[in-house]
Amino acid sequence: MHGSTRPADQTTGVPAATVAAKRHEGALAVGWIVFQLSAIAMVGWTCVLAYLALTTANPVVVSPEQIARADSVVAARIDRKGKNLVTVERVFKGGLTAGDAIRVVNLPPAPTVPQTDVWLLPLSRFRQDYQVTVLNDQGEVAPVVLVYPADAQAIDQVKKLVPAGSRP
């Protein structure tokens, strides 16, 4: 047998090649729909992951040990013009009062801590001044000076870490 002399479909009389081609087209259409749905699901999942990364990445975690070791914990505005002077805006622990201007000898450099923001500072007495409380047992040559942005999340953590009896 030469050429396309395949038998016709018994029920419709349509050549078998035509029936096979229509089945193939149908399978391609279903495959294309599945591909599109998969692509939409992938894009949607990527968007969800990107949203989660942007909204939950690098949350502020206040060190409980640093707060416990600190003599005072304050929210303060840093004045870089005055040689590491800070103005206390709110007191969570210790004997300082709002409005006090104090010198903090080991504040991080200016690019690390912008002067326009209010920061949570766990402070320890250092002679007549203060220093940010550091944890010397961090296994580092020079201990890291940790300060925290005074946002609602960090303030809530500090409130939970400071015993009620030591709050002003």
ChimeraX attribute file (.defattr): number of C-alpha atoms within 10 A of each C-alpha:
attribute: neighborCount
match mode: 1-to-1
recipient: residues
	/A:1	5
	/A:2	5
	/A:3	5
	/A:4	9
	/A:5	10
	/A:6	11
	/A:7	11
	/A:8	14
	/A:9	13
	/A:10	9
	/A:11	6
	/A:12	9
	/A:13	9
	/A:14	12
	/A:15	15
	/A:16	17
	/A:17	15
	/A:18	12
	/A:19	14
	/A:20	11
	/A:21	11
	/A:22	12
	/A:23	12
	/A:24	12
	/A:25	12
	/A:26	12
	/A:27	12
	/A:28	12
	/A:29	12
	/A:30	12
	/A:31	12
	/A:32	12
	/A:33	12
	/A:34	12
	/A:35	12
	/A:36	12
	/A:37	12
	/A:38	12
	/A:39	12
	/A:40	12
	/A:41	12
	/A:42	12
	/A:43	12
	/A:44	12
	/A:45	12
	/A:46	12
	/A:47	12
	/A:48	12
	/A:49	12
	/A:50	12
	/A:51	12
	/A:52	11
	/A:53	11
	/A:54	10
	/A:55	10
	/A:56	10
	/A:57	9
	/A:58	8
	/A:59	9
	/A:60	14
	/A:61	11
	/A:62	21
	/A:63	16
	/A:64	13
	/A:65	12
	/A:66	20
	/A:67	20
	/A:68	16
	/A:69	15
	/A:70	19
	/A:71	18
	/A:72	23
	/A:73	28
	/A:74	25
	/A:75	24
	/A:76	25
	/A:77	22
	/A:78	26
	/A:79	17
	/A:80	16
	/A:81	8
	/A:82	9
	/A:83	12
	/A:84	17
	/A:85	19
	/A:86	24
	/A:87	19
	/A:88	23
	/A:89	17
	/A:90	19
	/A:91	20
	/A:92	24
	/A:93	25
	/A:94	17
	/A:95	12
	/A:96	18
	/A:97	16
	/A:98	13
	/A:99	13
	/A:100	13
	/A:101	17
	/A:102	17
	/A:103	20
	/A:104	21
	/A:105	14
	/A:106	13
	/A:107	22
	/A:108	16
	/A:109	10
	/A:110	12
	/A:111	7
	/A:112	9
	/A:113	17
	/A:114	15
	/A:115	15
	/A:116	10
	/A:117	13
	/A:118	22
	/A:119	24
	/A:120	26
	/A:121	30
	/A:122	30
	/A:123	24
	/A:124	20
	/A:125	14
	/A:126	13
	/A:127	7
	/A:128	7
	/A:129	13
	/A:130	19
	/A:131	19
	/A:132	26
	/A:133	27
	/A:134	22
	/A:135	16
	/A:136	11
	/A:137	8
	/A:138	10
	/A:139	8
	/A:140	9
	/A:141	8
	/A:142	9
	/A:143	13
	/A:144	14
	/A:145	15
	/A:146	17
	/A:147	20
	/A:148	18
	/A:149	18
	/A:150	20
	/A:151	14
	/A:152	9
	/A:153	13
	/A:154	18
	/A:155	19
	/A:156	12
	/A:157	15
	/A:158	23
	/A:159	13
	/A:160	11
	/A:161	17
	/A:162	16
	/A:163	12
	/A:164	11
	/A:165	7
	/A:166	11
	/A:167	14
	/A:168	12
